[in-house]
Amino acid sequence: MPELTEESLEDFYRTLKRYQQRVHADQRLPAPPADSVSVRSRLCGSALTLDAVIADGRVQQLGWSVHACALGQACTGIVAEHLAELDEATVRRVGAQLRAILKGERDTSDWPELAMFALVRDVPNRHGSALLPFEALRQLFDRAHARG
């Protein structure tokens, strides 16, 4: 686990705020063509509605309404910044990497900015909030498959 210092905490909060700002205001997509899913963390009550246009196995457009703690907001902002990379395999792989970071099983991810979540390993009641965008995208890909 990364060493917890005053400097690492300051960097953590600064980075959280930067990504939170990315999704601070709701940015919804019209349905159709977007599909929407709402997910909630059972432990903390954080909620996310994610809208996506999925075509050719990739997320083409992404919209959101985030009512979550700083971790859920920041993680949604990180996902939004990686829009160009959002295919199903990437979403599942990076989501699994974040779960492993939160559990203390690894320190890094294909998306380097997710490494900061190692600092909240000892706050398990917030892990679900950080994972919300990955759960929402998993459900959206599952729906896209069901439609064929």
Summary of the structure (lengths in Angstrom):
residues: 148
radius of gyration: 14.8
end to end distance: 42.3
largest distance: 50.5
contacts: 466
relative contact order: 0.19
helix: 55%
strand: 18%
